[in-house]
Amino acid sequence: MLRPRRLRRTAALRRLVAETRLGIDDLVAPLFVADGLDDPRPIGSLPGVSQHSLNSLVEETQRLVDLGVPGVILFGLPKPEDKDSSGSAAWHPDGITQRALRAVRDAVGDEVVVMADCCLDEFTDHGHCGVIDARTGRVDNDATIDLYARLAVAQAEAGAAVIAPSGMMDGQVAAIRHALDAGGFSDTAILAYAAKYASALYGPFREAAGVTIENGGDRRDYQQDVRNRREAAVEVALDLAEGADIVMVKPAYLDIVAEVRASVDVPVAAYHVSGEYAMVKAAAEAGWIDGPAVALEVLTGLKRAGADMILTYFAREVAEMLHG
């Protein structure tokens, strides 16, 4: 009689036959850097995560490099008085994201893949990912992608190796690819938030990024409906046709990650989002779960579903566990 449990008898046997292995090489750390800070500022809803100053950002990146983490993605946070209706501080050569990119690249060079989130929500005074059409009150897709293209070039000039457009505007990848190529940055890669859902799990991120959507609004008219599966395949195919080098699922719903992995030949990224991280931390703090064990289990599940890389606020913590 076949008895699979024979191969579960010891830890060494389980390691030997494990089908999925989570490694440090799978991790990308999201990092926040805020203009005007002298010291890092802890984020209440994301225990262990901070808004960084430029100096502490470089220090944190160096810690990640020393642990072997291969990628970071930067989110720049302007001073509140620098926000406006178009998010113009986003692409300024001396804007916070560009200064952060230069500081990190100067410190660690190509020891880590430096990615830049390409969006406007942190920089707009209304909290949306693009400019608002005064007539309709909705985000103007075409006007917004022109600004994304401008922002992508500014980020590439500052040293970003990967541009990560996250606004879910139609045509954003094509506009960015054209602008990068025209600007002499044909080697700069694009990680597209190809299947990004209008999720309720982004609350802690918005606290971290200082984003409040005006009038209690949401992004359901330009990000995906959480009830839809087939729509993700359409979005991914469009982004690939426009030149995306990597496609991402956010939040990293396992069914969507698995389906995207089965249908494309490019790397697939999965974003383990802020709300998921916060729930694990809160439950662990209450003593209800073993937090580190759950973190490893959840990220291994994403790897098992087919993710080639995982963006997670657990990056340093998990790297420390795996490194040891």
Rosetta silent file (secondary structure, phi, psi, omega in degrees, C-alpha in Angstrom):
SEQUENCE: MLRPRRLRRTAALRRLVAETRLGIDDLVAPLFVADGLDDPRPIGSLPGVSQHSLNSLVEETQRLVDLGVPGVILFGLPKPEDKDSSGSAAWHPDGITQRALRAVRDAVGDEVVVMADCCLDEFTDHGHCGVIDARTGRVDNDATIDLYARLAVAQAEAGAAVIAPSGMMDGQVAAIRHALDAGGFSDTAILAYAAKYASALYGPFREAAGVTIENGGDRRDYQQDVRNRREAAVEVALDLAEGADIVMVKPAYLDIVAEVRASVDVPVAAYHVSGEYAMVKAAAEAGWIDGPAVALEVLTGLKRAGADMILTYFAREVAEMLHG
SCORE:     score description
SCORE:     0.000 S_00000001
   1 L     0.000  134.982  176.629    0.000    0.000    0.000 S_00000001
   2 L   -73.374  125.886 -179.284    1.251    3.478   -0.893 S_00000001
   3 L  -126.118   90.856 -178.865    1.687    5.493    2.292 S_00000001
   4 H   -55.616  -26.335 -176.143    2.657    9.114    1.547 S_00000001
   5 H   -68.078  -14.225  174.602    3.064    9.755    5.258 S_00000001
   6 H   -56.898  -33.632 -176.579    6.257    7.691    5.197 S_00000001
   7 H   -86.920    6.490  177.749    7.881   10.723    3.629 S_00000001
   8 H  -109.654    4.083 -166.169    6.650   13.013    6.412 S_00000001
   9 L   -65.747  -38.015 -178.608    8.254   11.089    9.266 S_00000001
  10 L  -129.126  161.161  178.779   11.211   13.367    9.979 S_00000001
  11 H   -61.309  -38.789 -179.591   12.091   16.990    9.370 S_00000001
  12 H   -64.850  -41.318  176.653   14.956   15.945    7.091 S_00000001
  13 H   -62.451  -43.833 -179.280   12.644   13.791    4.975 S_00000001
  14 H   -62.331  -39.841  177.381   10.125   16.616    4.711 S_00000001
  15 H   -64.408  -41.171 -175.215   12.861   18.993    3.580 S_00000001
  16 H   -64.089  -35.409 -174.213   14.155   16.495    1.037 S_00000001
  17 H  -105.458    6.269 -178.861   10.786   16.019   -0.698 S_00000001
  18 L   -58.998  133.237 -178.940    9.386   19.540   -0.324 S_00000001
  19 L   -83.280  -29.668 -174.866    7.846   20.691   -3.600 S_00000001
  20 L  -126.276  132.964  178.599    8.005   24.428   -2.885 S_00000001
  21 L  -126.814  119.748  173.939   10.839   26.362   -1.313 S_00000001
  22 L   -84.877  129.220 -179.643   10.559   29.959   -0.220 S_00000001
  23 L  -129.937  166.882  178.063   13.894   31.717   -0.389 S_00000001
  24 H   -58.963  -33.498 -178.605   15.376   35.119    0.240 S_00000001
  25 H   -64.465  -11.513 -179.645   15.728   35.515   -3.522 S_00000001
  26 H   -87.094   -5.538 -165.575   11.919   35.617   -3.782 S_00000001
  27 E  -102.246  139.623  170.304   11.515   38.780   -1.708 S_00000001
  28 E  -127.453  129.614 -176.333   11.028   42.435   -2.597 S_00000001
  29 E   -98.661  119.527  170.546   10.745   44.957    0.248 S_00000001
  30 E   -74.572  132.069 -178.001    8.364   47.934   -0.094 S_00000001
  31 E  -130.350  134.877  178.593    9.975   50.998    1.529 S_00000001
  32 E  -102.905  135.502  176.678    8.430   54.389    2.317 S_00000001
  33 E  -131.434  125.481 -172.937   10.524   57.551    2.319 S_00000001
  34 E  -110.703  135.693  178.632    9.020   60.844    3.477 S_00000001
  35 L   -67.925  134.450  173.902   10.226   64.328    2.608 S_00000001
  36 L    91.430   -1.979  178.747   11.359   66.396    5.588 S_00000001
  37 L   -84.221  140.634  172.280   11.978   63.597    8.073 S_00000001
  38 L   -97.066  -27.044 -179.446   15.165   63.537   10.114 S_00000001
  39 L  -135.691  155.883  177.882   14.432   60.174   11.718 S_00000001
  40 L   -62.487  146.002 -178.620   12.249   57.204   10.757 S_00000001
  41 E  -118.665  113.268 -178.344    8.620   57.463   11.851 S_00000001
  42 E   -59.529  146.891  178.951    6.882   54.174   12.826 S_00000001
  43 L  -102.455  117.512 -171.914    3.585   53.389   11.096 S_00000001
  44 L   -57.447  -41.165 -175.894    0.960   52.420   13.661 S_00000001
  45 L   -85.893   -3.643  177.875   -1.004   49.984   11.505 S_00000001
  46 L  -126.800   75.468 -177.862    2.148   48.324   10.130 S_00000001
  47 L   -54.334  131.660 -179.247    4.191   47.235   13.165 S_00000001
  48 L    90.313   -5.758  179.998    7.861   47.044   12.293 S_00000001
  49 L  -114.310  143.764 -177.920    7.485   49.301    9.223 S_00000001
  50 E  -133.488  157.861  160.470    8.387   52.998    9.144 S_00000001
  51 E   -79.687  126.619 -174.319    8.304   56.056    6.977 S_00000001
  52 E   -96.829  151.814  161.431   12.006   56.602    6.391 S_00000001
  53 L   -80.468  171.077  177.363   14.212   59.632    6.188 S_00000001
  54 H   -60.022  -42.622 -178.998   16.729   59.567    3.349 S_00000001
  55 H   -65.218  -45.999 -177.949   19.442   58.439    5.757 S_00000001
  56 H   -71.161  -27.385  174.712   17.391   55.700    7.377 S_00000001
  57 H   -61.934  -46.488  178.744   16.194   54.546    3.947 S_00000001
  58 H   -62.923  -41.328  179.257   19.794   53.974    2.884 S_00000001
  59 H   -63.420  -42.838  179.592   20.531   52.189    6.162 S_00000001
  60 H   -66.195  -41.187  178.072   17.497   49.928    5.775 S_00000001
  61 H   -62.010  -40.920  178.879   18.391   49.132    2.178 S_00000001
  62 H   -64.056  -37.760  176.378   21.915   48.216    3.246 S_00000001
  63 H   -61.496  -42.195  179.492   20.505   45.875    5.904 S_00000001
  64 H   -65.557  -41.096  176.772   18.392   44.192    3.241 S_00000001
  65 H   -59.750  -44.380 -178.559   21.385   43.890    0.918 S_00000001
  66 H   -63.104  -29.476  177.521   23.399   42.304    3.722 S_00000001
  67 H   -82.148  -11.751  179.994   20.609   39.745    4.206 S_00000001
  68 L    94.277    7.333  177.895   20.595   38.962    0.491 S_00000001
  69 L   -65.657  127.696 -171.926   17.207   40.483   -0.370 S_00000001
  70 L   -88.254  -11.048 -175.651   17.415   41.163   -4.120 S_00000001
  71 E  -147.313  147.363  170.830   14.828   43.926   -4.569 S_00000001
  72 E  -132.780  150.727  173.797   13.268   47.020   -3.011 S_00000001
  73 E  -125.704  128.627 -172.628   10.437   49.197   -4.275 S_00000001
  74 E  -100.310  137.634  173.825   10.329   52.835   -3.184 S_00000001
  75 E  -120.271  112.077 -179.796    7.254   54.912   -2.380 S_00000001
  76 E   -87.896  137.999 -177.666    8.006   58.616   -2.053 S_00000001
  77 E  -121.140  114.320 -178.108    5.868   60.758    0.254 S_00000001
  78 L   -78.127  169.065  169.384    5.922   64.537   -0.284 S_00000001
  79 L   -66.210  144.847 -178.443    5.320   67.217    2.289 S_00000001
  80 H   -53.733  -36.326 -177.581    1.563   67.898    2.563 S_00000001
  81 H   -72.604  -10.487  179.442    2.006   71.446    1.270 S_00000001
  82 H   -92.873   -2.749  178.021    3.613   70.101   -1.928 S_00000001
  83 L   -78.222  145.965  175.024    0.537   68.155   -2.985 S_00000001
  84 E  -148.445 -175.503 -172.473   -1.659   69.552   -5.764 S_00000001
  85 L   -68.698  -23.470 -179.083   -4.391   68.455   -8.144 S_00000001
  86 L  -106.796   -5.687 -178.258   -1.991   66.930  -10.691 S_00000001
  87 L    71.078   34.889 -170.556    0.651   65.525   -8.341 S_00000001
  88 H   -63.596  -23.141  177.947    3.328   67.661   -9.969 S_00000001
  89 H   -67.312  -15.994 -176.565    5.861   67.097   -7.172 S_00000001
  90 H   -62.953  -40.928 -174.190    6.045   63.451   -8.270 S_00000001
  91 L  -102.339    5.741  178.608    8.205   64.086  -11.334 S_00000001
  92 L   -62.902  136.248 -178.012   10.261   67.028  -10.090 S_00000001
  93 L   -55.237  -30.781  178.819   13.993   66.192  -10.467 S_00000001
  94 L  -105.199   20.200  174.590   14.512   66.969   -6.779 S_00000001
  95 L   -65.539  163.217 -172.616   11.275   65.346   -5.652 S_00000001
  96 H   -61.076  -39.099 -179.481   11.469   62.941   -2.751 S_00000001
  97 H   -66.107  -41.839 -178.929   11.305   59.783   -4.871 S_00000001
  98 H   -67.447  -39.433  176.823   14.076   60.938   -7.181 S_00000001
  99 H   -64.261  -38.899  179.612   16.301   61.954   -4.264 S_00000001
 100 H   -66.667  -42.309  178.789   15.648   58.608   -2.627 S_00000001
 101 H   -60.271  -45.142 -179.856   16.470   56.697   -5.797 S_00000001
 102 H   -64.322  -41.315 -178.654   19.756   58.542   -6.194 S_00000001
 103 H   -63.482  -43.408 -179.153   20.668   58.042   -2.530 S_00000001
 104 H   -68.249  -45.701 -179.874   20.008   54.304   -2.653 S_00000001
 105 H   -63.974  -37.815  177.963   21.804   53.780   -5.964 S_00000001
 106 H   -63.650  -33.558 -175.816   24.789   55.801   -4.743 S_00000001
 107 H   -81.830  -41.636 -171.673   24.962   53.628   -1.622 S_00000001
 108 H  -121.349   -5.996  178.392   24.402   50.124   -2.987 S_00000001
 109 L    57.212 -129.740 -179.544   24.662   50.403   -6.772 S_00000001
 110 L   -98.420   19.405  176.544   23.374   47.270   -8.455 S_00000001
 111 L   -68.348  -20.053  176.623   23.636   45.087   -5.348 S_00000001
 112 L  -138.820  147.914  176.578   19.851   45.321   -5.161 S_00000001
 113 E   -79.476  115.381 -177.952   17.219   45.894   -7.845 S_00000001
 114 E   -95.194  115.712 -179.591   15.829   49.360   -7.141 S_00000001
 115 E  -107.875  152.789  177.659   12.201   49.700   -8.256 S_00000001
 116 E  -126.763  125.609  172.264   10.044   52.815   -8.208 S_00000001
 117 E   -66.863  127.422 -176.781    6.290   52.876   -7.782 S_00000001
 118 E  -110.002   91.173 -179.478    4.969   55.005  -10.649 S_00000001
 119 L  -156.532  172.574 -174.787    1.732   56.592   -9.495 S_00000001
 120 L  -117.367   -4.731 -170.608    0.380   59.952   -8.357 S_00000001
 121 L   -62.411  -34.392  177.973   -1.859   59.205   -5.394 S_00000001
 122 L   -67.434  -20.529 -171.485    0.758   60.093   -2.780 S_00000001
 123 L  -105.838  -10.929  179.750    1.257   63.439   -4.543 S_00000001
 124 E   -91.200  148.855  179.731   -2.311   64.543   -5.345 S_00000001
 125 L   -80.158   -6.867  178.640   -4.383   66.572   -2.915 S_00000001
 126 L  -106.529   -7.547  173.825   -7.456   64.476   -3.728 S_00000001
 127 L    83.026    1.820  177.398   -5.827   61.064   -3.205 S_00000001
 128 L   -87.711  167.262 -174.766   -6.627   59.596   -6.599 S_00000001
 129 L   -83.171    2.951 -179.496   -4.065   57.978   -8.887 S_00000001
 130 L  -159.693 -171.703 -179.938   -4.423   60.607  -11.597 S_00000001
 131 L   -81.203  148.069 -176.676   -5.822   63.971  -12.584 S_00000001
 132 E   -95.521  132.021  173.754   -9.540   64.600  -12.201 S_00000001
 133 L   -75.676  118.400 -175.464  -11.713   65.611  -15.140 S_00000001
 134 L   -61.703  -29.611 -177.261  -13.590   68.703  -13.907 S_00000001
 135 L   -74.517  -43.131 -174.862  -16.598   67.843  -16.071 S_00000001
 136 L   -99.361  -20.183 -175.361  -17.119   64.242  -14.949 S_00000001
 137 L    75.240    8.392  179.832  -15.412   64.246  -11.564 S_00000001
 138 L  -107.645  164.943  177.192  -13.636   61.042  -12.586 S_00000001
 139 E   -66.353  130.887  178.335   -9.965   60.335  -13.215 S_00000001
 140 L   -84.114  103.783 -174.276   -8.990   61.399  -16.739 S_00000001
 141 H   -56.871  -53.242 -172.093   -7.252   58.288  -18.073 S_00000001
 142 H   -69.285  -38.388  176.529   -5.455   59.807  -21.066 S_00000001
 143 H   -65.787  -33.606 -178.647   -4.265   62.934  -19.265 S_00000001
 144 H   -70.192  -42.178 -177.252   -2.992   60.738  -16.445 S_00000001
 145 H   -68.101  -26.061  173.232   -0.910   58.384  -18.569 S_00000001
 146 H   -62.901  -38.167  179.151    0.893   61.383  -20.066 S_00000001
 147 H   -74.006  -35.127  175.221    1.963   62.284  -16.526 S_00000001
 148 H   -59.921  -41.486  179.546    2.937   58.693  -15.754 S_00000001
 149 H   -61.788  -42.560  178.654    5.244   58.766  -18.769 S_00000001
 150 H   -63.975  -42.457  179.220    6.850   61.961  -17.501 S_00000001
 151 H   -64.888  -42.533 -178.701    7.220   60.485  -14.026 S_00000001
 152 H   -59.932  -41.883  178.904    8.737   57.238  -15.341 S_00000001
 153 H   -64.836  -41.988  177.982   11.479   59.130  -17.189 S_00000001
 154 H   -61.054  -40.014  179.837   12.264   61.180  -14.062 S_00000001
 155 H   -69.272  -39.517  177.749   12.532   57.972  -12.038 S_00000001
 156 H   -65.349  -41.265  177.970   14.745   56.308  -14.634 S_00000001
 157 H   -61.016  -32.804 -179.168   17.006   59.352  -14.754 S_00000001
 158 L   -81.416   -7.870  174.598   17.337   59.119  -10.960 S_00000001
 159 L   119.112    3.193  179.056   18.458   55.502  -11.160 S_00000001
 160 L   -64.460  129.694  176.010   15.398   53.240  -11.019 S_00000001
 161 L   -84.232  -25.382 -178.404   16.139   49.905  -12.681 S_00000001
 162 E  -135.973  130.854  174.262   12.444   48.982  -12.755 S_00000001
 163 E  -101.713  131.612 -174.202    9.418   51.255  -13.155 S_00000001
 164 E  -122.436   87.385  178.406    6.244   49.915  -11.555 S_00000001
 165 E   -70.039  126.468 -172.076    3.062   51.671  -12.764 S_00000001
 166 L  -120.311    3.210 -172.916    0.317   50.980  -10.241 S_00000001
 167 L   -80.898  -14.329 -178.111   -2.588   53.226  -11.191 S_00000001
 168 L    63.161   37.715  172.040   -4.378   50.756  -13.519 S_00000001
 169 L   -84.285  141.827  176.209   -4.910   53.321  -16.261 S_00000001
 170 L   -65.126  129.660  177.232   -5.618   51.922  -19.718 S_00000001
 171 L    84.662    6.479 -175.279   -2.534   52.288  -21.898 S_00000001
 172 H   -66.253  -37.619 -178.085   -0.166   53.170  -19.063 S_00000001
 173 H   -67.566  -43.673  179.788    2.440   50.560  -19.960 S_00000001
 174 H   -61.979  -42.707 -179.283    2.573   51.587  -23.632 S_00000001
 175 H   -64.036  -41.813 -179.837    2.924   55.263  -22.714 S_00000001
 176 H   -69.399  -42.574  179.779    5.715   54.539  -20.242 S_00000001
 177 H   -61.254  -43.636  179.466    7.548   52.171  -22.586 S_00000001
 178 H   -62.596  -43.932 -178.325    7.482   54.741  -25.383 S_00000001
 179 H   -66.602  -41.550  179.197    8.710   57.519  -23.092 S_00000001
 180 H   -64.094  -44.685 -179.957   11.504   55.400  -21.631 S_00000001
 181 H   -63.770  -42.940 -179.857   12.703   54.303  -25.052 S_00000001
 182 H   -66.310  -28.352 -179.303   12.568   57.844  -26.412 S_00000001
 183 L   -88.627    4.588  179.276   14.504   59.092  -23.394 S_00000001
 184 L    86.816   18.947 -178.171   17.327   56.599  -23.839 S_00000001
 185 L  -116.268   46.630 -177.844   16.165   54.173  -21.141 S_00000001
 186 L   -66.508  -20.403  178.727   15.344   51.156  -23.269 S_00000001
 187 L   -87.452   -5.375  178.059   17.037   48.891  -20.698 S_00000001
 188 L   -77.539  126.025 -175.174   14.774   50.090  -17.876 S_00000001
 189 E   -85.764  160.496  176.557   12.238   47.363  -17.138 S_00000001
 190 E  -120.075  121.701  170.783    8.514   47.731  -16.419 S_00000001
 191 E  -102.212  106.813 -175.388    6.795   45.808  -13.653 S_00000001
 192 E   -89.882  128.449  166.548    3.108   46.342  -14.362 S_00000001
 193 E   -71.356   79.783 -168.608    0.476   46.199  -11.649 S_00000001
 194 E   -77.340  -36.287  178.474   -1.448   44.287  -14.287 S_00000001
 195 E  -124.727   82.021 -178.843   -4.216   42.863  -12.123 S_00000001
 196 E  -108.987  123.370 -175.382   -4.742   45.349   -9.315 S_00000001
 197 E   -96.426  149.876  175.106   -8.025   45.123   -7.470 S_00000001
 198 L   -79.087   77.605 -170.037   -9.953   47.861   -5.686 S_00000001
 199 L   -92.762  154.053  173.156   -9.450   46.051   -2.402 S_00000001
 200 H   -84.087    2.645 -175.948  -10.433   46.913    1.150 S_00000001
 201 H   -91.798    7.723 -175.734   -7.040   45.579    2.267 S_00000001
 202 H   -95.774    4.340 -174.872   -5.074   48.737    1.428 S_00000001
 203 H   -53.837  -51.505  179.348   -5.971   50.726    4.543 S_00000001
 204 H   -61.424  -35.257  176.071   -2.608   50.467    6.332 S_00000001
 205 H   -60.140  -42.470 -177.478   -0.789   51.369    3.113 S_00000001
 206 H   -67.128  -33.235  172.314   -2.834   54.560    2.825 S_00000001
 207 H   -64.456  -45.532 -178.917   -1.902   55.479    6.373 S_00000001
 208 H   -62.191  -37.190 -176.002    1.738   54.795    5.551 S_00000001
 209 H   -92.237   -1.438 -179.851    1.572   56.818    2.336 S_00000001
 210 L    64.970   37.878 -175.793   -0.465   59.677    3.787 S_00000001
 211 L  -109.650  125.928  171.790   -3.236   59.151    1.234 S_00000001
 212 L  -128.580  123.359 -179.815   -6.882   60.035    1.840 S_00000001
 213 L   -79.679  125.553 -172.457   -9.307   59.843   -1.085 S_00000001
 214 H   -61.274  149.315  176.636  -11.435   62.976   -1.062 S_00000001
 215 H    57.961   27.792  179.074  -15.122   62.857   -0.187 S_00000001
 216 H    66.836   22.710 -175.206  -14.790   59.268    1.032 S_00000001
 217 L   -73.161  179.242  178.597  -14.279   58.118   -2.535 S_00000001
 218 L  -141.940 -173.305 -174.836  -12.765   54.934   -3.885 S_00000001
 219 L  -119.310   26.082 -173.151  -11.023   53.663   -7.025 S_00000001
 220 L   -70.320  -16.444  179.768  -13.547   51.139   -8.247 S_00000001
 221 L   -86.555   -6.480  175.577  -14.018   52.817  -11.609 S_00000001
 222 L  -132.661   -4.016  170.724  -10.371   52.293  -12.614 S_00000001
 223 L  -114.095  163.410 -170.536   -9.184   49.307  -10.580 S_00000001
 224 E   -70.638  149.740  175.022  -10.550   45.792  -10.864 S_00000001
 225 L   -75.299  129.837 -176.656  -13.686   44.524   -9.171 S_00000001
 226 L   -63.776  -14.080 -179.815  -12.762   41.941   -6.520 S_00000001
 227 L   -83.991   -7.104 -170.449  -15.553   39.705   -7.821 S_00000001
 228 L  -105.303  135.229  177.611  -13.955   39.282  -11.250 S_00000001
 229 L  -107.763  -51.113 -175.665  -11.498   36.621  -12.351 S_00000001
 230 H   -62.282  -31.331  179.856  -11.544   36.615  -16.177 S_00000001
 231 H   -58.183  -32.689 -179.895  -10.974   40.367  -16.265 S_00000001
 232 H   -62.236  -40.036  179.277   -7.498   39.791  -14.826 S_00000001
 233 H   -63.138  -37.979  178.436   -6.495   37.733  -17.862 S_00000001
 234 H   -65.024  -46.775 -178.665   -7.591   40.556  -20.156 S_00000001
 235 H   -62.341  -43.073  179.956   -5.632   43.165  -18.176 S_00000001
 236 H   -63.283  -44.565 -179.825   -2.489   41.025  -18.087 S_00000001
 237 H   -61.968  -40.075  178.736   -2.648   40.355  -21.826 S_00000001
 238 H   -63.204  -45.246 -178.632   -3.010   44.073  -22.569 S_00000001
 239 H   -65.428  -37.721  177.336   -0.017   44.993  -20.421 S_00000001
 240 H   -66.089  -40.456  179.003    2.143   42.324  -22.030 S_00000001
 241 H   -64.199  -27.297 -179.254    1.159   43.502  -25.491 S_00000001
 242 L   -87.687   -6.326  174.339    2.195   47.026  -24.483 S_00000001
 243 L   115.514   14.517  177.595    5.643   45.931  -23.339 S_00000001
 244 L   -64.927  138.927  177.758    5.484   44.886  -19.672 S_00000001
 245 L   -93.884  -29.339  178.609    8.484   42.813  -18.592 S_00000001
 246 E  -137.321  142.146  176.386    6.934   41.562  -15.336 S_00000001
 247 E  -117.934  147.142 -175.251    3.245   41.384  -14.383 S_00000001
 248 E  -128.155  147.022  174.067    1.873   41.626  -10.869 S_00000001
 249 E  -110.891  126.832 -179.553   -1.263   40.578   -9.033 S_00000001
 250 E  -142.999  126.541  -14.246   -2.346   42.816   -6.129 S_00000001
 251 L   -58.273  163.154 -172.673   -3.669   41.698   -3.690 S_00000001
 252 L   -83.292   65.241  176.114   -2.065   38.334   -4.361 S_00000001
 253 L   -60.480  129.696 -171.872   -5.257   36.284   -4.623 S_00000001
 254 H   -62.586  -38.460 -178.831   -4.063   32.703   -5.027 S_00000001
 255 H   -65.698  -38.481 -179.052   -6.450   31.786   -7.835 S_00000001
 256 H   -70.829  -43.463  177.695   -5.426   34.805   -9.887 S_00000001
 257 H   -57.548  -46.376 -178.148   -1.703   34.259   -9.280 S_00000001
 258 H   -63.656  -41.287 -178.677   -2.031   30.616  -10.353 S_00000001
 259 H   -69.877  -40.219  178.165   -3.992   31.459  -13.490 S_00000001
 260 H   -64.763  -43.412  179.430   -1.636   34.235  -14.526 S_00000001
 261 H   -58.573  -38.413 -177.750    1.379   31.971  -13.944 S_00000001
 262 H   -74.042  -17.492 -171.484   -0.171   29.299  -16.156 S_00000001
 263 H  -108.295   -9.412 -175.832   -0.917   31.716  -18.993 S_00000001
 264 L  -127.493  160.461  179.907    2.246   33.853  -19.357 S_00000001
 265 L  -108.403    2.123  178.611    5.946   33.282  -19.925 S_00000001
 266 L   -95.559  165.374  176.380    7.221   36.396  -18.128 S_00000001
 267 L   -60.229  144.598  179.430    7.982   36.645  -14.390 S_00000001
 268 E  -115.029  126.002  176.549    4.926   36.966  -12.148 S_00000001
 269 E  -103.915  148.458  177.159    5.005   39.141   -9.034 S_00000001
 270 E  -126.868  132.001 -179.595    2.584   38.880   -6.129 S_00000001
 271 E  -103.425  108.635  172.446    1.961   41.724   -3.676 S_00000001
 272 E   -81.087  106.263 -160.857    1.221   40.540   -0.143 S_00000001
 273 L   -86.023  172.504 -170.900   -0.537   43.731    0.851 S_00000001
 274 H   -59.587  -40.555 -179.266   -0.590   45.901    3.939 S_00000001
 275 H   -64.488  -36.704  177.646   -3.917   44.710    5.304 S_00000001
 276 H   -66.744  -44.563  177.199   -2.800   41.094    5.186 S_00000001
 277 H   -59.772  -46.682 -177.382    0.443   41.946    6.951 S_00000001
 278 H   -62.505  -37.746  179.860   -1.410   43.988    9.583 S_00000001
 279 H   -65.996  -41.467  177.723   -3.856   41.152   10.309 S_00000001
 280 H   -62.761  -44.917 -179.541   -1.038   38.674   10.893 S_00000001
 281 H   -63.179  -42.548 -178.314    0.746   41.140   13.171 S_00000001
 282 H   -66.485  -43.344  179.653   -2.411   41.948   15.139 S_00000001
 283 H   -66.225  -36.970  177.842   -3.358   38.304   15.634 S_00000001
 284 H   -66.999  -40.816  178.718    0.190   37.464   16.700 S_00000001
 285 H   -61.676  -34.506  178.933    0.220   40.366   19.155 S_00000001
 286 L   -78.618   -6.971  179.991   -3.006   39.014   20.665 S_00000001
 287 L    82.999   13.265 -176.278   -1.407   35.603   21.057 S_00000001
 288 L   -84.352  -25.385 -178.712   -3.841   33.906   18.697 S_00000001
 289 L  -139.842  164.878  171.178   -1.278   32.700   16.139 S_00000001
 290 L   -87.823   99.860 -172.316    2.427   32.080   15.742 S_00000001
 291 H   -56.375  -52.759  179.793    3.198   35.178   13.671 S_00000001
 292 H   -59.299  -39.624  179.698    6.532   34.126   12.108 S_00000001
 293 H   -65.375  -40.565  179.035    5.169   30.671   11.237 S_00000001
 294 H   -66.992  -40.841  178.264    2.080   32.184    9.602 S_00000001
 295 H   -57.693  -47.534  178.401    4.204   34.674    7.658 S_00000001
 296 H   -62.330  -40.309 -178.685    6.302   31.834    6.234 S_00000001
 297 H   -65.663  -44.929 -178.616    3.202   29.780    5.467 S_00000001
 298 H   -64.323  -46.644 -178.823    1.397   32.584    3.665 S_00000001
 299 H   -67.977  -34.670  175.048    4.392   33.551    1.537 S_00000001
 300 H   -64.491  -36.067  176.334    5.112   29.905    0.739 S_00000001
 301 H   -61.435  -39.251  177.224    1.511   29.612   -0.449 S_00000001
 302 H   -66.172  -40.416  176.338    2.109   32.487   -2.882 S_00000001
 303 H   -62.690  -43.449  179.547    5.257   30.782   -4.111 S_00000001
 304 H   -62.212  -34.980  179.815    3.343   27.512   -4.504 S_00000001
 305 H   -71.339  -17.265  175.618    0.680   29.313   -6.539 S_00000001
 306 L   125.931    4.579 -179.238    3.353   30.397   -9.005 S_00000001
 307 L   -68.990  133.566  174.653    4.775   33.743   -7.891 S_00000001
 308 L   -86.955  -26.356  177.110    8.342   34.344   -9.013 S_00000001
 309 E  -146.813  149.898 -176.003    8.746   37.284   -6.643 S_00000001
 310 E  -128.083  119.832  172.467    6.770   38.491   -3.641 S_00000001
 311 E   -85.101  120.553 -174.687    6.450   42.099   -2.542 S_00000001
 312 E  -153.309  142.390  175.806    5.924   41.930    1.195 S_00000001
 313 L   -72.821   -8.708  174.691    6.343   44.002    4.344 S_00000001
 314 L   -85.070    2.846 -168.701    7.659   40.801    5.899 S_00000001
 315 H   -53.541  -52.800 -177.183   10.733   40.902    3.630 S_00000001
 316 H   -67.261  -43.919 -178.427   13.349   41.749    6.242 S_00000001
 317 H   -59.870  -45.987 -179.594   11.765   39.631    8.983 S_00000001
 318 H   -69.800  -38.914  177.951   11.473   36.576    6.744 S_00000001
 319 H   -60.645  -39.765  177.227   14.952   37.122    5.291 S_00000001
 320 H   -62.671  -40.577  177.864   16.335   37.124    8.828 S_00000001
 321 H   -65.017  -45.449 -177.791   14.548   33.838    9.554 S_00000001
 322 H   -71.925  -32.285 -179.533   15.749   32.218    6.337 S_00000001
 323 H   -67.972  -34.877 -177.065   19.238   33.669    6.677 S_00000001
 324 L   -76.105    0.000    0.000   19.664   32.171   10.103 S_00000001
